[in-house]
Amino acid sequence: MPNNPVQIILNNKDFLRSPEPGQRGPGKDFFENNDQSFQRHREKLISSIDRVEATIKRSKYQSVYLNVKMREEAFAKSYRPIQKVFEKIMFPCVGADNVGMLYFHAPRQYIPILRENVRQTEDTVKVNISRETQKPYKSPSRGRSEVGAIQSIDITQPTDKWDFSVTEALEVFKHTNTVSGYLVELFEIPHGNGVTDHGLSKSLLTLLIELGPGAITLPLHQSNNTLILELQLTCGIHDAIASLDRNKAIFSLKTLIWVLVIQ
């Protein structure tokens, strides 16, 4: 306020005290007055989870990354399905893409819990009586609100990744003001929650070795739980070198790969 530069705050405790974590506003029923549509939507999500589980069982890996698309009217952060559907300790949210697309790490062992979290949401919304107005109001559970906020659940496919050709990269490297390299940021993988996925670890190391003669991968440093790897692509004729600590390389919170092209 330009005309009142000095303000007197009487309720100063509201400004000095941090709000209790986890508190949210009332849930929203995205299928209000349409319980049958909600039930069909819930069964659709359960079928998607069944397909996810079947895919993991056929895979050599023990976990997948799920892309969870939110319905447009649920784009607000408070509707993210991170309390009742994708419980944080089992299904950490590892990223987002555009508006309304979230990525979750989903270990195979927890898929039945995910299915049950969706299945147990109520068919009909409970009606309560307001103590202040004595009028009835609907009170959807957090689970019903989160399930209703989800539009779809799918496994993230290789085609969903950002891609560019080697030719395009080399064209960029020709510019004198461009560093001859690029940074690759991998999805974070949870640490310390008992989930291990040696398939992911082995696949990364295998990929680095399969780059062939001249490839050198060395750890640079680790900062803020982020391991930085330098991958050098040289003109050497020696076999590919990947000097990594498997546990640190894969099970740190994040892994960044700095690719340096030496021509």
Accessible surface in RSA format (square Angstrom, percent):
REM  Atomic radii and reference values for relative SASA: ProtOr
REM  Chains: A
REM  Algorithm: Lee & Richards
REM  Probe-radius: 1.40
REM  Slices: 20
REM RES _ NUM      All-atoms   Total-Side   Main-Chain    Non-polar    All polar
REM                ABS   REL    ABS   REL    ABS   REL    ABS   REL    ABS   REL
RES MET A   1   169.87  88.0 116.84  77.3  53.04 126.3 107.70  91.6  62.17  82.4
RES PRO A   2   133.27  97.1  98.60  89.9  34.67 126.0 112.07  92.5  21.21 131.8
RES ASN A   3   135.78  93.6 109.54 105.9  26.24  63.2  30.10  72.4 105.68 102.1
RES ASN A   4    82.04  56.6  77.74  75.1   4.30  10.4   9.12  21.9  72.93  70.5
RES PRO A   5   115.05  83.8  80.17  73.1  34.88 126.8  87.84  72.5  27.21 169.1
RES VAL A   6   126.34  83.1 106.94  96.8  19.40  46.8 109.74  95.3  16.61  45.0
RES GLN A   7    98.04  54.8  72.25  52.8  25.79  61.4  43.24  92.0  54.80  41.6
RES ILE A   8   150.51  85.6 120.28  89.6  30.23  72.9 123.57  89.0  26.93  73.1
RES ILE A   9    88.69  50.5  65.99  49.2  22.70  54.7  68.88  49.6  19.81  53.8
RES LEU A  10   161.29  89.8 134.06  95.9  27.23  68.5 136.73  96.0  24.56  66.1
RES ASN A  11    83.38  57.5  73.68  71.2   9.69  23.3  38.19  91.9  45.18  43.7
RES ASN A  12    70.68  48.7  70.68  68.3   0.00   0.0  17.79  42.8  52.89  51.1
RES LYS A  13   149.01  72.7 147.59  90.6   1.42   3.4  90.90  81.8  58.11  61.9
RES ASP A  14    91.86  64.3  65.03  64.7  26.83  63.4  24.77  58.3  67.09  66.9
RES PHE A  15   139.98  70.0 105.75  65.5  34.23  89.1 110.00  66.7  29.98  85.8
RES LEU A  16   144.19  80.3 110.58  79.1  33.61  84.5 114.55  80.4  29.64  79.8
RES ARG A  17   164.87  69.2 149.43  76.2  15.44  36.8  62.49  85.4 102.38  62.0
RES SER A  18    91.99  77.7  75.41 100.6  16.57  38.2  39.32  83.7  52.67  73.8
RES PRO A  19   117.07  85.3  96.37  87.9  20.70  75.2 108.06  89.2   9.01  56.0
RES GLU A  20   113.17  65.0 106.28  80.4   6.89  16.4  37.34  72.2  75.84  61.9
RES PRO A  21   124.38  90.7  96.00  87.5  28.38 103.2 106.90  88.3  17.48 108.7
RES GLY A  22    57.35  70.7   0.00   N/A  57.35  70.7  30.83  84.6  26.52  59.4
RES GLN A  23   133.08  74.4 102.12  74.6  30.97  73.7  41.72  88.8  91.37  69.3
RES ARG A  24    88.95  37.3  47.50  24.2  41.44  98.7  27.18  37.1  61.77  37.4
RES GLY A  25    52.81  65.1   0.00   N/A  52.81  65.1  31.18  85.6  21.63  48.4
RES PRO A  26   131.05  95.5 106.95  97.5  24.10  87.6 118.62  97.9  12.42  77.2
RES GLY A  27    26.41  32.6   0.00   N/A  26.41  32.6   3.79  10.4  22.62  50.7
RES LYS A  28    84.38  41.2  80.20  49.2   4.19  10.0  36.84  33.2  47.54  50.6
RES ASP A  29    16.05  11.2   7.55   7.5   8.50  20.1   5.95  14.0  10.10  10.1
RES PHE A  30    25.61  12.8   0.36   0.2  25.25  65.7   4.77   2.9  20.85  59.7
RES PHE A  31    28.17  14.1  23.75  14.7   4.41  11.5  28.17  17.1   0.00   0.0
RES GLU A  32   108.03  62.0  89.28  67.5  18.75  44.7  18.33  35.5  89.70  73.2
RES ASN A  33   119.98  82.7  80.43  77.7  39.56  95.2  36.01  86.7  83.97  81.2
RES ASN A  34    70.41  48.6  66.14  63.9   4.27  10.3  14.51  34.9  55.90  54.0
RES ASP A  35    42.13  29.5  37.19  37.0   4.94  11.7  10.60  25.0  31.53  31.4
RES GLN A  36   127.09  71.1 124.88  91.3   2.20   5.2  34.05  72.5  93.04  70.6
RES SER A  37    23.58  19.9  20.93  27.9   2.65   6.1  11.72  25.0  11.85  16.6
RES PHE A  38     0.31   0.2   0.31   0.2   0.00   0.0   0.31   0.2   0.00   0.0
RES GLN A  39    55.28  30.9  54.96  40.2   0.33   0.8  10.93  23.3  44.35  33.6
RES ARG A  40   152.64  64.1 143.35  73.1   9.29  22.1  76.52 104.6  76.13  46.1
RES HIS A  41    18.67  10.2  13.33   9.3   5.33  13.6   9.75  10.0   8.92  10.4
RES ARG A  42    23.67   9.9  23.67  12.1   0.00   0.0   0.49   0.7  23.18  14.0
RES GLU A  43    84.20  48.3  83.53  63.2   0.68   1.6  45.26  87.5  38.94  31.8
RES LYS A  44   129.55  63.2 122.04  74.9   7.51  17.9  76.47  68.8  53.08  56.5
RES LEU A  45     1.00   0.6   1.00   0.7   0.00   0.0   1.00   0.7   0.00   0.0
RES ILE A  46     7.97   4.5   7.97   5.9   0.00   0.0   7.97   5.7   0.00   0.0
RES SER A  47    50.61  42.8  48.77  65.1   1.84   4.2  19.24  41.0  31.38  44.0
RES SER A  48     9.00   7.6   7.62  10.2   1.38   3.2   1.13   2.4   7.87  11.0
RES ILE A  49     0.26   0.2   0.23   0.2   0.03   0.1   0.26   0.2   0.00   0.0
RES ASP A  50    63.62  44.6  58.07  57.8   5.55  13.1  27.25  64.1  36.37  36.3
RES ARG A  51   142.86  60.0 139.14  70.9   3.72   8.9  74.96 102.5  67.90  41.2
RES VAL A  52     5.29   3.5   4.84   4.4   0.45   1.1   5.19   4.5   0.11   0.3
RES GLU A  53    27.04  15.5  27.04  20.5   0.00   0.0   1.57   3.0  25.47  20.8
RES ALA A  54    41.47  38.1  36.69  56.6   4.78  10.9  40.37  56.9   1.09   2.9
RES THR A  55    48.84  34.7  47.87  48.5   0.98   2.3  34.35  46.1  14.50  21.9
RES ILE A  56     0.47   0.3   0.32   0.2   0.15   0.4   0.35   0.2   0.12   0.3
RES LYS A  57   118.13  57.6  92.55  56.8  25.57  60.9  43.46  39.1  74.67  79.5
RES ARG A  58   185.49  77.9 145.64  74.2  39.85  94.9  78.87 107.8 106.62  64.6
RES SER A  59    40.55  34.3  21.54  28.8  19.00  43.8  21.81  46.4  18.74  26.2
RES LYS A  60   157.78  77.0 127.99  78.5  29.79  70.9  88.44  79.6  69.35  73.9
RES TYR A  61    57.14  26.7  56.99  32.4   0.15   0.4  40.58  30.5  16.57  20.4
RES GLN A  62    82.22  46.0  80.11  58.5   2.10   5.0  38.44  81.8  43.78  33.2
RES SER A  63     6.84   5.8   1.29   1.7   5.55  12.8   0.60   1.3   6.25   8.8
RES VAL A  64    20.83  13.7  14.78  13.4   6.05  14.6  20.83  18.1   0.00   0.0
RES TYR A  65    34.99  16.3  31.63  18.0   3.36   8.7  29.90  22.5   5.09   6.3
RES LEU A  66     0.14   0.1   0.14   0.1   0.00   0.0   0.14   0.1   0.00   0.0
RES ASN A  67    15.78  10.9  15.78  15.2   0.00   0.0   1.27   3.0  14.51  14.0
RES VAL A  68     0.00   0.0   0.00   0.0   0.00   0.0   0.00   0.0   0.00   0.0
RES LYS A  69    89.53  43.7  89.53  54.9   0.00   0.0  40.74  36.7  48.79  52.0
RES MET A  70     6.55   3.4   4.51   3.0   2.04   4.9   4.51   3.8   2.04   2.7
RES ARG A  71    42.68  17.9  42.61  21.7   0.07   0.2   3.83   5.2  38.85  23.5
RES GLU A  72   134.36  77.1 123.58  93.5  10.78  25.7  36.96  71.5  97.40  79.5
RES GLU A  73    98.76  56.7  74.74  56.5  24.03  57.2  47.94  92.7  50.83  41.5
RES ALA A  74     1.26   1.2   0.00   0.0   1.26   2.9   0.00   0.0   1.26   3.3
RES PHE A  75    87.27  43.7  61.83  38.3  25.44  66.2  63.46  38.5  23.81  68.1
RES ALA A  76    53.84  49.5  37.94  58.6  15.90  36.2  49.72  70.0   4.11  10.9
RES LYS A  77   147.88  72.1 139.89  85.8   7.99  19.0  82.69  74.4  65.18  69.4
RES SER A  78    48.80  41.2  43.95  58.7   4.85  11.2  33.67  71.7  15.13  21.2
RES TYR A  79    44.33  20.7  43.72  24.9   0.61   1.6  13.78  10.4  30.55  37.7
RES ARG A  80    80.01  33.6  80.01  40.8   0.00   0.0   5.08   6.9  74.93  45.4
RES PRO A  81     0.00   0.0   0.00   0.0   0.00   0.0   0.00   0.0   0.00   0.0
RES ILE A  82    54.82  31.2  47.21  35.2   7.61  18.3  47.21  34.0   7.61  20.7
RES GLN A  83    66.90  37.4  48.53  35.5  18.37  43.7  23.85  50.8  43.05  32.7
RES LYS A  84   110.32  53.8 106.21  65.2   4.10   9.8  49.91  44.9  60.41  64.3
RES VAL A  85     0.07   0.0   0.07   0.1   0.00   0.0   0.07   0.1   0.00   0.0
RES PHE A  86     0.44   0.2   0.00   0.0   0.44   1.1   0.00   0.0   0.44   1.3
RES GLU A  87    55.01  31.6  53.93  40.8   1.07   2.6  12.35  23.9  42.66  34.8
RES LYS A  88   164.84  80.4 155.97  95.7   8.87  21.1 100.66  90.6  64.18  68.4
RES ILE A  89   125.79  71.6 113.69  84.7  12.10  29.2 122.04  87.9   3.75  10.2
RES MET A  90    23.52  12.2  23.47  15.5   0.05   0.1  16.72  14.2   6.79   9.0
RES PHE A  91     0.87   0.4   0.00   0.0   0.87   2.3   0.00   0.0   0.87   2.5
RES PRO A  92    19.73  14.4  19.40  17.7   0.33   1.2  19.73  16.3   0.00   0.0
RES CYS A  93    48.64  36.8  26.78  29.9  21.86  51.4  15.80  40.0  32.84  35.4
RES VAL A  94    15.74  10.4   0.07   0.1  15.68  37.8   2.25   2.0  13.50  36.6
RES GLY A  95    26.55  32.7   0.00   N/A  26.55  32.7  25.52  70.0   1.03   2.3
RES ALA A  96    67.79  62.3  32.96  50.9  34.82  79.2  33.23  46.8  34.56  91.5
RES ASP A  97    42.88  30.0  39.66  39.5   3.22   7.6   9.43  22.2  33.45  33.4
RES ASN A  98   136.32  94.0  99.27  95.9  37.04  89.2  34.03  81.9 102.29  98.9
RES VAL A  99   110.71  72.8  90.89  82.3  19.82  47.8  94.38  82.0  16.33  44.3
RES GLY A 100    15.69  19.4   0.00   N/A  15.69  19.4   6.41  17.6   9.28  20.8
RES MET A 101    46.95  24.3  46.62  30.9   0.33   0.8  46.62  39.6   0.33   0.4
RES LEU A 102     7.23   4.0   7.23   5.2   0.00   0.0   7.23   5.1   0.00   0.0
RES TYR A 103    20.91   9.8  20.91  11.9   0.00   0.0   9.22   6.9  11.69  14.4
RES PHE A 104     0.32   0.2   0.32   0.2   0.00   0.0   0.32   0.2   0.00   0.0
RES HIS A 105     0.32   0.2   0.32   0.2   0.00   0.0   0.32   0.3   0.00   0.0
RES ALA A 106     0.00   0.0   0.00   0.0   0.00   0.0   0.00   0.0   0.00   0.0
RES PRO A 107     2.27   1.7   2.27   2.1   0.00   0.0   2.27   1.9   0.00   0.0
RES ARG A 108    85.75  36.0  83.71  42.7   2.03   4.8  15.32  20.9  70.42  42.7
RES GLN A 109   111.94  62.6  84.18  61.5  27.76  66.1  40.47  86.2  71.47  54.2
RES TYR A 110    37.75  17.6  37.75  21.5   0.00   0.0  16.21  12.2  21.53  26.5
RES ILE A 111     0.00   0.0   0.00   0.0   0.00   0.0   0.00   0.0   0.00   0.0
RES PRO A 112    61.49  44.8  56.42  51.4   5.07  18.4  56.70  46.8   4.79  29.8
RES ILE A 113    65.23  37.1  62.83  46.8   2.40   5.8  65.23  47.0   0.00   0.0
RES LEU A 114     0.49   0.3   0.49   0.3   0.00   0.0   0.49   0.3   0.00   0.0
RES ARG A 115    37.11  15.6  37.11  18.9   0.00   0.0  13.64  18.6  23.47  14.2
RES GLU A 116    85.50  49.1  85.10  64.4   0.40   0.9  39.53  76.5  45.97  37.5
RES ASN A 117    11.25   7.8   8.98   8.7   2.28   5.5   0.06   0.1  11.20  10.8
RES VAL A 118     0.00   0.0   0.00   0.0   0.00   0.0   0.00   0.0   0.00   0.0
RES ARG A 119   108.07  45.4  99.63  50.8   8.44  20.1  41.43  56.6  66.64  40.4
RES GLN A 120   119.60  66.9  86.27  63.0  33.33  79.3  33.58  71.5  86.02  65.2
RES THR A 121     9.15   6.5   1.53   1.6   7.62  18.2   5.13   6.9   4.03   6.1
RES GLU A 122    49.50  28.4  40.03  30.3   9.47  22.5  40.50  78.3   9.00   7.4
RES ASP A 123    68.49  48.0  63.23  62.9   5.26  12.4  14.70  34.6  53.79  53.6
RES THR A 124    84.26  59.9  77.52  78.6   6.74  16.1  46.42  62.4  37.84  57.2
RES VAL A 125    16.61  10.9   3.31   3.0  13.31  32.1   3.50   3.0  13.11  35.6
RES LYS A 126   141.33  68.9 131.61  80.8   9.72  23.1  85.99  77.4  55.34  59.0
RES VAL A 127    82.85  54.5  57.92  52.4  24.93  60.1  57.92  50.3  24.93  67.6
RES ASN A 128    39.04  26.9  35.28  34.1   3.77   9.1  11.95  28.8  27.10  26.2
RES ILE A 129   100.82  57.4  81.99  61.1  18.82  45.4  81.99  59.0  18.82  51.1
RES SER A 130    25.39  21.5  22.07  29.4   3.33   7.7  13.24  28.2  12.16  17.0
RES ARG A 131   224.24  94.1 201.46 102.7  22.78  54.2  78.12 106.8 146.12  88.6
RES GLU A 132   164.91  94.7 129.01  97.6  35.90  85.5  51.50  99.6 113.41  92.6
RES THR A 133    81.65  58.1  60.70  61.5  20.94  49.9  62.75  84.3  18.89  28.6
RES GLN A 134   123.71  69.2 105.24  76.9  18.46  44.0  52.67 112.1  71.04  53.9
RES LYS A 135   140.36  68.5 139.42  85.5   0.94   2.2  82.25  74.0  58.11  61.9
RES PRO A 136    90.13  65.7  71.24  64.9  18.88  68.6  71.36  58.9  18.77 116.6
RES TYR A 137   108.52  50.7  99.93  56.9   8.59  22.3  74.89  56.3  33.63  41.5
RES LYS A 138    92.97  45.4  72.80  44.7  20.17  48.0  53.13  47.8  39.83  42.4
RES SER A 139    41.77  35.3  32.37  43.2   9.39  21.6   3.97   8.5  37.80  53.0
RES PRO A 140    18.16  13.2   9.21   8.4   8.95  32.5   9.21   7.6   8.95  55.6
RES SER A 141    48.83  41.3  38.35  51.2  10.49  24.2  46.07  98.1   2.77   3.9
RES ARG A 142    40.14  16.9  30.88  15.7   9.26  22.0  28.16  38.5  11.99   7.3
RES GLY A 143     9.41  11.6   0.00   N/A   9.41  11.6   7.52  20.6   1.89   4.2
RES ARG A 144     0.50   0.2   0.02   0.0   0.48   1.2   0.02   0.0   0.48   0.3
RES SER A 145     0.55   0.5   0.50   0.7   0.04   0.1   0.00   0.0   0.54   0.8
RES GLU A 146     0.54   0.3   0.27   0.2   0.27   0.6   0.54   1.0   0.00   0.0
RES VAL A 147     0.00   0.0   0.00   0.0   0.00   0.0   0.00   0.0   0.00   0.0
RES GLY A 148     0.60   0.7   0.00   N/A   0.60   0.7   0.60   1.6   0.00   0.0
RES ALA A 149     0.00   0.0   0.00   0.0   0.00   0.0   0.00   0.0   0.00   0.0
RES ILE A 150     0.00   0.0   0.00   0.0   0.00   0.0   0.00   0.0   0.00   0.0
RES GLN A 151    73.93  41.3  70.87  51.8   3.06   7.3  19.62  41.8  54.31  41.2
RES SER A 152    29.47  24.9  28.32  37.8   1.15   2.6  22.88  48.7   6.59   9.2
RES ILE A 153     1.28   0.7   0.04   0.0   1.24   3.0   0.04   0.0   1.24   3.4
RES ASP A 154    65.88  46.1  63.53  63.2   2.35   5.6  18.02  42.4  47.86  47.7
RES ILE A 155    27.54  15.7  21.55  16.1   5.99  14.4  21.55  15.5   5.99  16.3
RES THR A 156    28.28  20.1  12.44  12.6  15.85  37.8  12.44  16.7  15.85  24.0
RES GLN A 157    88.25  49.3  87.82  64.2   0.43   1.0  31.55  67.1  56.71  43.0
RES PRO A 158    98.87  72.1  88.75  80.9  10.13  36.8  89.02  73.5   9.85  61.2
RES THR A 159   127.03  90.4  93.96  95.3  33.08  78.8  87.85 118.0  39.18  59.2
RES ASP A 160    68.31  47.8  44.37  44.2  23.94  56.6  15.48  36.4  52.82  52.7
RES LYS A 161   144.55  70.5 126.71  77.7  17.84  42.5  81.42  73.3  63.13  67.2
RES TRP A 162   234.58  94.1 205.78  99.6  28.80  67.6 188.36 100.4  46.22  75.0
RES ASP A 163   134.16  94.0  99.93  99.5  34.23  80.9  30.47  71.7 103.69 103.4
RES PHE A 164   109.21  54.6  87.91  54.5  21.30  55.4  94.55  57.3  14.66  42.0
RES SER A 165    53.73  45.4  42.47  56.7  11.26  25.9  47.65 101.5   6.07   8.5
RES VAL A 166   112.51  74.0 108.27  98.0   4.24  10.2 109.49  95.1   3.02   8.2
RES THR A 167    95.15  67.7  92.68  94.0   2.46   5.9  58.17  78.1  36.97  55.9
RES GLU A 168    98.43  56.5  94.16  71.2   4.27  10.2  43.67  84.5  54.76  44.7
RES ALA A 169    10.75   9.9   6.07   9.4   4.68  10.6  10.73  15.1   0.01   0.0
RES LEU A 170    73.80  41.1  72.49  51.9   1.31   3.3  72.49  50.9   1.31   3.5
RES GLU A 171    87.89  50.5  85.44  64.6   2.45   5.8  36.16  69.9  51.72  42.2
RES VAL A 172    76.94  50.6  76.62  69.4   0.32   0.8  76.94  66.9   0.00   0.0
RES PHE A 173    21.90  11.0   8.18   5.1  13.72  35.7   8.35   5.1  13.55  38.8
RES LYS A 174   147.79  72.1 116.95  71.8  30.83  73.4  86.45  77.8  61.33  65.3
RES HIS A 175   111.31  60.8 105.05  73.0   6.26  16.0  61.81  63.7  49.49  57.6
RES THR A 176   146.89 104.5 107.89 109.4  39.00  92.9  86.86 116.7  60.03  90.7
RES ASN A 177   139.08  95.9  99.01  95.7  40.07  96.5  46.69 112.4  92.39  89.3
RES THR A 178    44.29  31.5  29.19  29.6  15.10  36.0  21.63  29.1  22.66  34.3
RES VAL A 179    97.99  64.5  88.09  79.8   9.90  23.9  94.09  81.7   3.91  10.6
RES SER A 180    39.21  33.1  35.75  47.7   3.46   8.0  10.70  22.8  28.51  39.9
RES GLY A 181    11.11  13.7   0.00   N/A  11.11  13.7   0.00   0.0  11.11  24.9
RES TYR A 182    74.10  34.6  69.20  39.4   4.91  12.8  43.04  32.3  31.07  38.3
RES LEU A 183   102.85  57.3  73.11  52.3  29.75  74.8  73.11  51.3  29.75  80.0
RES VAL A 184    54.84  36.1  51.95  47.0   2.89   7.0  54.84  47.6   0.00   0.0
RES GLU A 185   104.72  60.1  75.02  56.8  29.70  70.7  22.28  43.1  82.44  67.3
RES LEU A 186    58.56  32.6  52.95  37.9   5.61  14.1  56.07  39.4   2.49   6.7
RES PHE A 187    75.85  37.9  59.98  37.2  15.87  41.3  63.07  38.2  12.79  36.6
RES GLU A 188    42.07  24.2  41.19  31.2   0.89   2.1   6.46  12.5  35.61  29.1
RES ILE A 189    19.64  11.2  18.84  14.0   0.80   1.9  18.94  13.6   0.70   1.9
RES PRO A 190    18.59  13.5  10.64   9.7   7.95  28.9  17.18  14.2   1.40   8.7
RES HIS A 191   129.19  70.6 104.03  72.3  25.16  64.4  73.68  75.9  55.52  64.6
RES GLY A 192    74.96  92.4   0.00   N/A  74.96  92.4  33.43  91.7  41.53  93.0
RES ASN A 193    35.65  24.6  12.73  12.3  22.92  55.2  21.57  51.9  14.08  13.6
RES GLY A 194    67.65  83.4   0.00   N/A  67.65  83.4  41.63 114.3  26.01  58.3
RES VAL A 195    12.23   8.0   4.38   4.0   7.85  18.9   4.46   3.9   7.77  21.1
RES THR A 196    82.16  58.4  68.16  69.1  14.01  33.4  43.38  58.3  38.78  58.6
RES ASP A 197     2.30   1.6   1.68   1.7   0.62   1.5   2.28   5.4   0.02   0.0
RES HIS A 198   107.72  58.9 103.27  71.8   4.45  11.4  80.56  83.0  27.15  31.6
RES GLY A 199    20.60  25.4   0.00   N/A  20.60  25.4  13.28  36.4   7.33  16.4
RES LEU A 200    37.67  21.0  35.26  25.2   2.41   6.1  35.26  24.8   2.41   6.5
RES SER A 201     0.00   0.0   0.00   0.0   0.00   0.0   0.00   0.0   0.00   0.0
RES LYS A 202   133.56  65.2 133.53  81.9   0.03   0.1  75.99  68.4  57.57  61.3
RES SER A 203    33.58  28.4  23.51  31.4  10.08  23.2  18.92  40.3  14.66  20.5
RES LEU A 204    19.57  10.9  16.38  11.7   3.19   8.0  19.57  13.7   0.00   0.0
RES LEU A 205    30.75  17.1  30.56  21.9   0.19   0.5  30.75  21.6   0.00   0.0
RES THR A 206    55.12  39.2  50.20  50.9   4.92  11.7  42.54  57.1  12.59  19.0
RES LEU A 207   101.58  56.6 100.09  71.6   1.49   3.7 101.32  71.2   0.26   0.7
RES LEU A 208     4.28   2.4   3.50   2.5   0.78   1.9   3.50   2.5   0.78   2.1
RES ILE A 209    86.16  49.0  81.44  60.7   4.72  11.4  81.44  58.6   4.72  12.8
RES GLU A 210   127.20  73.0  93.85  71.0  33.35  79.4  41.82  80.9  85.38  69.7
RES LEU A 211    79.79  44.4  48.04  34.4  31.75  79.8  50.78  35.7  29.01  78.1
RES GLY A 212    18.41  22.7   0.00   N/A  18.41  22.7  18.41  50.5   0.00   0.0
RES PRO A 213    94.54  68.9  76.83  70.0  17.71  64.4  76.83  63.4  17.71 110.0
RES GLY A 214     0.35   0.4   0.00   N/A   0.35   0.4   0.35   1.0   0.00   0.0
RES ALA A 215     3.01   2.8   2.36   3.6   0.65   1.5   2.36   3.3   0.65   1.7
RES ILE A 216    32.28  18.4  32.21  24.0   0.07   0.2  32.21  23.2   0.07   0.2
RES THR A 217     0.32   0.2   0.32   0.3   0.00   0.0   0.00   0.0   0.32   0.5
RES LEU A 218    72.20  40.2  72.20  51.7   0.00   0.0  72.20  50.7   0.00   0.0
RES PRO A 219    63.70  46.4  47.11  42.9  16.59  60.3  47.11  38.9  16.59 103.1
RES LEU A 220    87.39  48.7  56.54  40.5  30.84  77.5  58.99  41.4  28.40  76.4
RES HIS A 221   105.07  57.4  94.15  65.4  10.92  27.9  77.61  80.0  27.46  32.0
RES GLN A 222    86.64  48.4  54.46  39.8  32.18  76.6  23.87  50.8  62.77  47.6
RES SER A 223    55.59  47.0  47.66  63.6   7.94  18.3  28.20  60.1  27.39  38.4
RES ASN A 224   142.51  98.3 110.11 106.4  32.41  78.0  34.67  83.4 107.85 104.2
RES ASN A 225    82.27  56.7  77.02  74.4   5.26  12.7   2.49   6.0  79.79  77.1
RES THR A 226    21.83  15.5  21.83  22.1   0.00   0.0   8.91  12.0  12.92  19.5
RES LEU A 227    11.74   6.5  11.74   8.4   0.00   0.0  11.74   8.2   0.00   0.0
RES ILE A 228    24.69  14.1  24.69  18.4   0.00   0.0  24.69  17.8   0.00   0.0
RES LEU A 229     0.00   0.0   0.00   0.0   0.00   0.0   0.00   0.0   0.00   0.0
RES GLU A 230    27.64  15.9  27.10  20.5   0.54   1.3   0.18   0.4  27.45  22.4
RES LEU A 231    14.77   8.2  14.77  10.6   0.00   0.0  14.77  10.4   0.00   0.0
RES GLN A 232    37.54  21.0  37.54  27.4   0.00   0.0   0.74   1.6  36.79  27.9
RES LEU A 233    60.03  33.4  55.15  39.5   4.88  12.3  57.01  40.0   3.02   8.1
RES THR A 234    35.81  25.5  18.47  18.7  17.34  41.3  18.03  24.2  17.78  26.9
RES CYS A 235   106.97  80.9  75.60  84.3  31.38  73.7  44.46 112.7  62.51  67.4
RES GLY A 236    30.53  37.6   0.00   N/A  30.53  37.6  22.35  61.3   8.17  18.3
RES ILE A 237   164.65  93.7 145.15 108.1  19.50  47.0 146.09 105.2  18.56  50.4
RES HIS A 238    71.93  39.3  61.93  43.0  10.00  25.6  65.98  68.0   5.95   6.9
RES ASP A 239   117.03  82.0 109.75 109.2   7.28  17.2  33.37  78.5  83.67  83.4
RES ALA A 240    15.85  14.6   1.02   1.6  14.84  33.8   1.02   1.4  14.84  39.3
RES ILE A 241    79.31  45.1  75.54  56.3   3.77   9.1  78.52  56.5   0.79   2.1
RES ALA A 242    27.21  25.0   1.94   3.0  25.27  57.5   2.22   3.1  25.00  66.2
RES SER A 243    60.73  51.3  50.37  67.2  10.36  23.9  22.25  47.4  38.48  53.9
RES LEU A 244    34.19  19.0   1.28   0.9  32.91  82.7   4.57   3.2  29.62  79.7
RES ASP A 245    74.42  52.1  59.50  59.2  14.92  35.3  29.04  68.3  45.38  45.3
RES ARG A 246   104.54  43.9  99.89  50.9   4.66  11.1  27.26  37.3  77.28  46.8
RES ASN A 247    94.81  65.4  92.66  89.5   2.15   5.2  22.44  54.0  72.37  70.0
RES LYS A 248   123.96  60.5 118.94  73.0   5.01  11.9  67.91  61.1  56.04  59.7
RES ALA A 249     0.39   0.4   0.37   0.6   0.02   0.1   0.37   0.5   0.02   0.1
RES ILE A 250     9.81   5.6   6.82   5.1   3.00   7.2   7.85   5.7   1.96   5.3
RES PHE A 251    20.93  10.5  20.22  12.5   0.71   1.8  20.78  12.6   0.15   0.4
RES SER A 252    10.83   9.1   1.82   2.4   9.01  20.7  10.35  22.0   0.48   0.7
RES LEU A 253    71.30  39.7  70.46  50.4   0.84   2.1  70.46  49.5   0.84   2.3
RES LYS A 254    73.90  36.1  72.83  44.7   1.07   2.5  30.74  27.7  43.16  46.0
RES THR A 255     6.31   4.5   5.94   6.0   0.38   0.9   1.91   2.6   4.40   6.7
RES LEU A 256    30.17  16.8  30.17  21.6   0.00   0.0  30.17  21.2   0.00   0.0
RES ILE A 257    11.07   6.3  11.07   8.2   0.00   0.0  11.07   8.0   0.00   0.0
RES TRP A 258    63.57  25.5  63.57  30.8   0.00   0.0  53.73  28.6   9.84  16.0
RES VAL A 259     6.82   4.5   6.82   6.2   0.00   0.0   6.82   5.9   0.00   0.0
RES LEU A 260    45.77  25.5  45.77  32.7   0.00   0.0  45.77  32.1   0.00   0.0
RES VAL A 261    25.05  16.5  20.71  18.7   4.34  10.4  20.71  18.0   4.34  11.8
RES ILE A 262    75.13  42.8  69.17  51.5   5.96  14.4  72.23  52.0   2.90   7.9
RES GLN A 263   150.31  84.1  92.55  67.6  57.76 137.5  60.23 128.2  90.08  68.3
END  Absolute sums over single chains surface
CHAIN  1 A    16976.5      13960.1       3016.5       9578.3       7398.2
END  Absolute sums over all chains
TOTAL         16976.5      13960.1       3016.5       9578.3       7398.2
